[in-house]
Amino acid sequence: MTTLPLVPTADLYDEHGAGLDSCDTQLHQYGGRRVFRGIATTIRVHDDNILVKEAVAEPGAGRVLVVDGGGSCHSALLGDNMAVTAAANGWEGIIIHGSVRDVAALRQVDLGIKAVGSNPRRSGKARTGLRDVPVSFGGATFSPGDEVVSDDDGVVVLPATRG
């Protein structure tokens, strides 16, 4: 679990204002943890989840995995097995600009999971995409090392340069 204080996103936005990115994509809560916070690790993919699978198999150390799937709901980038792996490896949460699957099972996993939607279709396995690059969606830019906070109000990004 994270040692960072879980300050509500609305309070963080009131404190930092325009210096804080707020994601306006209406992401749905899927995981068993509704509030989470951590340092961002990023992935950019399109209908291919191999990089996501590799990331969640690593020690999470309280980080948040931010996956820009281009908003595609054509296939799921995360399912229950990968979510269980992420939770067991110490990830705080996963934010997906794309789809998940195994929705009922995801609710039982002690992990923050937000995504655009769900689709039972499996993703491709071509190992395409990029890791540890800035990703942008919903008017917010997530760079590796930024701090990400998520709760029922939404997702905000505190740039690493804030200190």
ABEGO torsion letter per residue (X at the ends): XBABBBBBAAAAAAAAEAABBBBABBBBBABABABBBEBBBBBBBBGBAAAAAAAAABBAGGBBBBBBAGGBAABBABBAAAAAAAAAAGBABBBBBEBBBGAAAAAABBBBBBBABBBABBBBAAGBEBBGBBBBBGGBBBBBGBBBBBBAAEBBBBBAAAX
